[in-house]
């Protein structure tokens, strides 16, 4: 056990002591290491100027390198990992890395402010070894903003440099990182702040029981903003990053069990194997940098009324498993949300996992996110539907909505209007009128209450169109 984060900065061991546990990696690099290549833009994980690459040991000698936002990543999260910045890419002889050289050759930089972030996102793609077609490049760059160059030359540079990437030799680095591993950090105390990093669910339970007011920190993609934007001082933090077993994804014959700290990028393929539409929805949560850190349990636990995962999980009939000490309890996800940013969690209780039922025969699932942009935008309305029919009759239906109330909600009144009815246009249009009384949406800068109500009705009709065999010529006039 050590009393401060120990990690590799490039290939150099760093043992950081006497630093605030909420010091961001961005500020650490620029103010302590004097490495200004990593830029500060938005300081909220949107623009990608601060992108760095984090390496974590996997099974055997493998290291997984992920692009992450340094502006919302706290320094203790580096413990036992390797941090790479744009300064680490050039060779010892000063030769540019292939990604850097391609950016030069394709004139993919004008003012240059955003360039280091683009380079690091592309470097993460480069070392992944995955095929770098245009779709993969666009996905890799979805979290990087350039205001002056234009994306065509950047994409051209990416396609050129990542066409035949060299897989980074990881065996020596993996051995060094394993040598840095410990059974956890002793509590970090600095400036009135205390930071715990338990390594087991049992240790987490004990610490949280003693400090029930502590902030549970998972990926930090939301809590990081409390520090960078709200300038809050977090007096007690329990980090969940290293808790063994809290990030596992397992299946039984009927259920997909997703650990609370499983990251979006890991959850997406697991869910997508059963529910492609849900995986597509999750792929619109933030950027790849955000999804490489953000967790499913964190998105549920912050109880935002516009979180994108709860509506889909509610429609699937997911349950949340809570733990307090050695005691577990499970409840339907829709029952977890009690009010605006208020949940059913008791003092010292935390989300352990989310149980998602596997698909049933003839189950149709669709998810819809309505926002001003496709990538990296907050929902105005998010809706998810799960439907089962028998000879044209609705035998089972679940509907989840976000952005329509103070909490993510299940549209039970609408479900009741459809259950046992023929899946016809007339029945669906009648249920659309029930939608008006099922929710009381608010107006905010993203959308007015009237707009949200109209969109909610129309999304139900859209779902009907996508799951009905009715001929377009028979369509009735849709009320708006």
N, C-alpha and C positions, 0 to 999 in steps of 0.2 A: 504494500500500500504506500502511495506517495501523497504528498500534501499539496501538489500543484500539477497542472497538466504537463505531460511529457509527450513530445511528438517530434516528427521530422519536418523541418522547414527546408524543403528541397531534400538534400541529403544530410543536413546538419541537425543534430539533436538539440532541441530546445526544452528547457525545464523552466517554465514561467512561474515565478513566485512574486508575491506582493502585487498582484493585479486584481482589479475588481472582477468578480465573476460575470458581470454583464458588460465587460469590455468587448466590443465587437471585433471580429477578426479584421475588418476593414480598418478600424482605428488602430489596432495593434500593428498592422503592417505599415501604416503610414506614419505613425507617431513614435513607435518603439523601434521597429526594424528599419525605419527610414527607407522603405521600399514603396515609392509612389506610383509604380506602374498600375496598381489596382486603384481604380478611380471611384470617387463618390459622386453619384448622380442623384437618384431619388431617395436613397437611404430607406427604402421600403420594399426592396426585392422586385421592382418592376422593370427597371431600365437595363439591367445587366452589365452596367459599366464596372461593377465591383466583382464580376465573376472570377472565381478561383476554382481549382480542382482539388478535391479531397479524395485521398486514397485510403481504402479500408481493406484489411486482410479478410479474405474469404477462405473457403476450404483449401487445404493444401498450400501451395505457394502462390495462389492467385490473389491479386489485388484488384478490387473494383474501383475505378476512378470515376468520380461523378462531378459534374459542374454544379456549383452551389453559389449562392449569394453571400458574399462576405459581410454585407451590411447588416444582416439580421442573424448572423451566426455568432454565438458567444465563444470566447476563447476556450473555456473548459471543454467544449465539444470536440476540440482537436486532440484530446488525450488518446494516445495510442494510434494516431493516424498520421498520414503524410499530407502536408499542405504544399501545393504547387501554385506558383504565381507566374505571370508572364516573364518575370526575370529569370525563371529557371529553365526556359525552353531552349535558348541558344546553346550551342555546344561549347566545350571548353576553349575551342579555338575561335570562338566568336561567330561561327557559322550559324545562320538562321535555321530554325526548325522548319521543316517542310510547310507547315501551316503558315508560319510567318513569311516565308519566301513567296508562297502563292499569293498572299495578301499584297505583297509588293508587286509581283509580276502582273497581277490583274488590276492594279490601281484601285484597290478596294478600300482606300482610306483617304479622306480629305482632311478634316480638322484633326482627326486622330484621337479625340477624347474617348470615343466608344471602342476604339480598335482593340485595346488589351482584353476587354470583355469578350468581344467576338472571337479573338484568337483563343482564349481559354475555353470557350464553349466548343469551338471546333477541335481543339486539342482533346477534349473529353470524347468527342465523337471519333477522332483519329485513333486514340488508344483503345477504344471499345472494340475495334476490329469488325464492327457491323458494316454491311454494305451501305455505301454512302451515295444513295441515289438522291434525286431532288427532294423527294418526300422526307427522307431522313434528315437531310440538311435543313430543310425548312423547319422541321420539328426541333432540331438542335438549336436553331437560332430564334425560336419563338419568344425567348425571354431576353433578347438583346435588341435594343433600340438604337437606330442610327438616324440622325435628322438631316444629314447632308450628303452622304456618299450615294445613297441608293443601294438597294439590295442586290441588283443584278451582278455587279462585279464581286460582291462578297460571296454570293452563292457560287459564282464561277470559280472563285478561289477555293471554296470548300470542296467543290466537285473535283477540282484538279488535285488538291493535296490529299484528300481522303479516298481517292480512287483505289489506291493500293497501300494502305497504312501498314506501318511496322508495329507489331504488338510489343508494347513496352516490356522489357525483361523485368520480371517482378520477384524472382526467387530471392535475390540478395536483400532487396528492400523488405520483403515479407518476413525474412528471418530477423531483420533488425527491428521491425515493428513488433514481432512476437516477443522480442527481448525487452521491449518497453512496456509490454502488457503487465497489468497488476490486477489484484482482486478489487480494485477500486481506489478512488481518491479519498483521503481523509477529508472531512468537511473543510471547505475553503472559507475562511472568515476574513473579510476585508471591508473596512469603512462602514461597519454596521450591517453588512450583508453576509449571509451564510449560504453556502452552496453544498448540497449533498449529491453524490453520484452513486447510488446503490447499484449492485451488480446482480441482485436476485429479487424475485417478487417478494420473498419473505422479508428481506432487508428493507425494501420499499415500504411494505406494510408497516413495519415497526417504526421507521422514521416518520411516516405520514401520520401514524397514530399519535406520536409525540408532538408533531408540528402540523396540526390539521389546517392551519392558515397558510401554509407554504404554497407557493405557486408550483404546479407540476409543469415542467418544461420538457416538451418532446422535440419536435423539429424546430421550433422557435420562429416559424414563419408568421405567426400572429403575435406571439409574446415579444418577439424582437421589436415590433413596432411600438409596444408600450414604452420601450426604452428610447428608440430613435426618434419617434414622433411625439409621444406624450410626455417624454422626459420623466418617466416614473422611476422611483428607486424601489427595487424589489428586495425586501429585507430577508426573505427566506425562499430558497429555490431548491426543488428536488428534481434533478435531471433524470429523465427516463431512458436516455440514449443507450446506456450500457446494461439495462436490466435484461438478463437472459430469459428467454421464453416469452417476453412481452411483445415480440415482433414476429412471432411465428405465424405461418399460414398453413393450416391443415384441413383435410377433408375426411368426413365420414360418408357413409352411404347416402345420407340425406342433407348434410350440413357442411358449409364452408365456414371454418372457424378462423377469424382474422384477428390477430393480436392487435392491441390498441396502438402500438407504436410501429406497426407495419406501414411503410411509406407508400405513397400513391403509386410510384413507379413499380413497386412490387405487387401492390394490390391489383393494379390494372390487368396484367395478364392472367392472374388467378381468377378474377371475376369475369374477365373477357372470355375465358374458355367456356363459360356457362351463359353469360349475359353480355353479348357484344355491345349492345346499346349502352349499357351501364359503363363499360370500359371506355366507350367513346365520350360519354359525358365526363368521366373522370379525367380524360385527356385534355379537357378544356379548363381544368383547374390550374390557374396560374401558368407558369412556364415550367420547362423541364428542371430548371434550377430549384424552383419551389417544390415540385413534385419529388425531387430527389431528397428533400428534407421533410416536407409536410407529411403528417400521419393521419390515418383514418380516425383514430381515437381523438386526436386533437381537434379535427374538424367537427366531430360530434360534441366533444366536451366544451367547446367554447360557446355552444348553443346559439350561434348566430341564426337569425331568421332567414338569412339568405345564403347559408352554407349549401354547397351543391350536392354533398353526399347524402344528407338525411332524406330528401324526398325520394331518391331512388331506393334507398334501403328500406324506407317505410313501405313503398310499393311492393317490395320483395318479401315483406313480412319478417324483416330482421329483428333480432333481439339483442339487447346489450347486456353483457355479463359484468356485474359490478363486484368489487371485492373490498372488504374492510377487515384487516387482519387475516384470519383464516376462514372468514365467512364469505360465501358467495351468494349472490342473488341475481336473478335474471328477470328482465321485463321487456315487453314490446318497445321498440325504439320510440314510437309515438308517445308512449307514456313517460318517457325520460324527460321530455321538455315540459316544464311547468309554467313558464312565463318568459318574458324577454330576458335572455341571458341567465335564466334560472332553470336548474335541473333538479332531478330527484336524488342527486348525490348527497350522502350524509357526511358529516365531518370525518375526515380520515378515510373516506371511501374513494375509490378510483375505478375507472373503466379498465377492465382486464382484457376483454375481447368483444368482438361483434360476431354473432352467429347468423349466417345468411343461409336460408333454405335453398337447396339446389333446385333446378327447374323441375316443374311438374309436367306431365304429358300435355301437349297442346297449349302450353302457357305462352302467351304473347306479351312481350315486355318492350316498352318504348320509353325513352327519356328525351326531354326537350329543355333546352336552356335558351332563354330569350335575353339577349344582352346587346349592347351597342356595337361591340366588337366580337369576333369569333374567339380570338385568343386573349388571355389575360384580362378578362373583364368580369365584373361582379354581375350576378344575375339581377334582372328586373323581376323575372318570374322563372322558376324552375319547376318542371312537372314530370312526374313519372307514373306510368300506368302498367298494371299487370292484369291480364284478362284470360279467363278460361271459358270456352263455350262448349255446349253439348247440343248438337242438332240446332244450332243457331240461337240457343238460349244461354244467357249469362249465368254460369254456375258459380263463378268466383271472380271477384274483381277487387283490386286495391289501388287506391290513388293517393299519391303523396305530392304535396306542394310546398315550395319555398318561396318567400317573398310576398306571401298573401296574408300574413298575420304576424304576430309578435314572435311566433315560434314556427319551425317546420311543422306541418300538420297533415293529418290524414283526412281526406274528404269523405267522411263516412256518410253524410246525408246524400251525396251524389251517388256513392256506391249503392245505398239502399234503393235509390230511384232506378237503378239499372239491374240489380240482382233479381234473377228469376224472370227477366223480361227478354223478349226477342232483341237481338243485336241489330236493330234497324235504325234508319235515319230519324224517323219520327220519335222513337224512344230516346235516342241520344239527344235530340234537340230539346225534348222535355227536360231531360236531366241537366242540360245546359242552363235552363232557367233556375234550377235548384242551386246551381253554383253561386248565384248571386246572394243567397241567404246563408251559404255555407262558410263564407269568408267575409271579413271586414278589412280589406287591404288599406294600407296607409299611402299617402303621397310623400315622396321624397325626391331628391335630385335625380334619381334614376328613372322614376316613372310616377305618374299620377295614379290615384286609386282607381279612377275610371278606366285608365289604360290597362292596369293589372287585371281588373275584373273582366274586361273584354278579352284579353289574351288568355285568361284561364278558361273561359268558355270555348274559345276557338281552338285551344290545344286539345280539349276533349274531342272536338269535332275532327281535328286533324288525326287523332289517334283512331277514331272510327274509320276515317277514310283509308288509313293504312292497314286496317285489320278487317275490312269489309270487302265482300265480293260484289257489292251493289254497283251497277253500271253508272258511269258519270251522268248519263242522260237523265237519270231518275232523281238527280240531286234537287233538293228543295232549296229555297232561299235561306241562307244562314242569317239569323238575327245578330246584329252587331250593335 
